[in-house]
Amino acid sequence: MALDSAKKREIIAKFAKHEGDTGSPAVQIALLSERISYLTDHLKEHKKDHASRLGLLKLVGQRKRLLRYLKKKDYELYNRVVSELGIRG
């Protein structure tokens, strides 16, 4: 399930660098983290949903690559994003 538009706008507003910023690494990481948490909860209930499990693993890998990129480019922003999202970096 995709994020509803209100929740998505809220996340984008929190992590955007400027108005209309939807593609910066911080925003992408925040959106991926929300989808990852949703899929994690889904898989706790539906243990045999292997298609969603594979999708979850792809999302986690994508977020990991974005975090690695952000860590190299802007370490302060990386620390802020990791602490606000509560993920291990």
C-alpha contacts under 8 A as a table, 3 or more apart, distances in Angstrom:
res1	aa1	res2	aa2	distance
2	A	35	R	7.56
3	L	7	K	6.62
3	L	8	K	6.18
3	L	35	R	7.19
4	D	7	K	5.61
4	D	8	K	6.26
5	S	8	K	4.95
5	S	9	R	6.03
6	A	9	R	5.20
6	A	10	E	6.25
7	K	10	E	5.08
7	K	11	I	6.32
8	K	11	I	5.22
8	K	12	I	6.16
8	K	31	L	7.18
9	R	12	I	5.07
9	R	13	A	6.00
10	E	13	A	5.18
10	E	14	K	6.29
11	I	14	K	5.19
11	I	15	F	6.42
11	I	27	V	7.33
11	I	30	A	6.78
11	I	31	L	6.86
12	I	15	F	5.43
12	I	16	A	5.51
12	I	21	D	7.51
12	I	22	T	6.40
12	I	27	V	5.78
12	I	30	A	7.98
12	I	31	L	7.81
13	A	16	A	5.48
15	F	26	A	6.07
15	F	27	V	5.32
15	F	30	A	7.45
16	A	19	E	7.08
16	A	20	G	7.71
16	A	21	D	5.29
16	A	22	T	6.76
16	A	24	S	7.25
16	A	26	A	7.36
16	A	27	V	6.05
17	K	21	D	6.33
17	K	24	S	7.76
18	H	21	D	5.59
21	D	24	S	6.56
21	D	27	V	7.93
22	T	27	V	6.17
22	T	28	Q	7.37
23	G	27	V	6.42
23	G	28	Q	6.25
24	S	27	V	5.48
24	S	28	Q	6.32
25	P	28	Q	5.04
25	P	29	I	5.98
25	P	66	L	6.21
25	P	67	L	7.71
25	P	70	L	6.54
26	A	29	I	5.19
26	A	30	A	6.22
26	A	70	L	7.72
26	A	77	L	7.69
26	A	78	Y	7.71
26	A	81	V	6.52
27	V	30	A	5.14
27	V	31	L	6.21
28	Q	31	L	5.20
28	Q	32	L	6.08
28	Q	63	R	7.96
28	Q	66	L	7.94
29	I	32	L	5.11
29	I	33	S	6.03
29	I	63	R	5.72
29	I	66	L	6.74
29	I	67	L	7.22
30	A	33	S	5.07
30	A	34	E	6.37
30	A	81	V	7.78
30	A	85	L	7.11
31	L	34	E	5.21
31	L	35	R	6.42
32	L	35	R	5.11
32	L	36	I	6.00
32	L	59	L	6.60
32	L	60	V	7.86
32	L	63	R	6.42
33	S	36	I	4.96
33	S	37	S	6.15
33	S	63	R	7.55
33	S	85	L	7.59
34	E	37	S	5.24
34	E	38	Y	6.30
35	R	38	Y	5.07
35	R	39	L	6.18
36	I	39	L	5.17
36	I	40	T	6.03
36	I	56	L	6.26
36	I	59	L	6.78
36	I	60	V	7.07
37	S	40	T	5.02
37	S	41	D	6.31
38	Y	41	D	5.32
38	Y	42	H	6.23
39	L	42	H	4.83
39	L	43	L	6.05
39	L	52	S	7.20
39	L	53	R	7.90
39	L	56	L	6.46
40	T	43	L	5.20
40	T	44	K	6.39
40	T	56	L	7.66
41	D	44	K	5.20
41	D	45	E	6.86
42	H	45	E	5.50
42	H	46	H	6.15
43	L	46	H	4.80
43	L	47	K	5.32
43	L	48	K	7.86
43	L	49	D	6.84
43	L	52	S	7.55
43	L	53	R	7.15
44	K	47	K	5.95
46	H	49	D	5.75
47	K	50	H	7.86
49	D	52	S	5.68
49	D	53	R	6.46
50	H	53	R	4.81
50	H	54	L	6.24
51	A	54	L	5.26
51	A	55	G	6.37
52	S	55	G	4.92
52	S	56	L	6.06
53	R	56	L	4.99
53	R	57	L	6.31
54	L	57	L	5.11
54	L	58	K	6.35
55	G	58	K	5.11
55	G	59	L	6.27
56	L	59	L	5.09
56	L	60	V	6.18
57	L	60	V	5.08
57	L	61	G	6.19
58	K	61	G	5.11
58	K	62	Q	6.18
59	L	62	Q	5.07
59	L	63	R	6.13
60	V	63	R	5.13
60	V	64	K	6.09
61	G	64	K	5.00
61	G	65	R	6.29
62	Q	65	R	5.20
62	Q	66	L	6.30
63	R	66	L	5.07
63	R	67	L	6.06
64	K	67	L	5.07
64	K	68	R	6.19
65	R	68	R	5.09
65	R	69	Y	6.24
66	L	69	Y	5.04
66	L	70	L	6.09
67	L	70	L	5.05
67	L	71	K	6.00
67	L	78	Y	7.08
67	L	89	G	7.38
68	R	71	K	5.12
68	R	72	K	6.46
69	Y	72	K	5.30
69	Y	73	K	6.28
70	L	73	K	5.08
70	L	74	D	5.61
70	L	75	Y	6.80
70	L	77	L	7.55
70	L	78	Y	5.74
71	K	74	D	5.74
71	K	75	Y	4.81
71	K	78	Y	5.37
72	K	75	Y	6.46
74	D	77	L	5.53
74	D	78	Y	6.22
75	Y	78	Y	4.88
75	Y	79	N	6.23
76	E	79	N	5.21
76	E	80	R	6.33
77	L	80	R	5.03
77	L	81	V	6.08
78	Y	81	V	5.24
78	Y	82	V	6.12
79	N	82	V	5.22
79	N	83	S	6.09
80	R	83	S	5.28
80	R	84	E	6.06
81	V	84	E	5.23
81	V	85	L	6.03
82	V	85	L	5.34
82	V	86	G	5.83
82	V	87	I	5.45
82	V	88	R	6.82
82	V	89	G	6.25
83	S	86	G	5.06
83	S	87	I	6.86
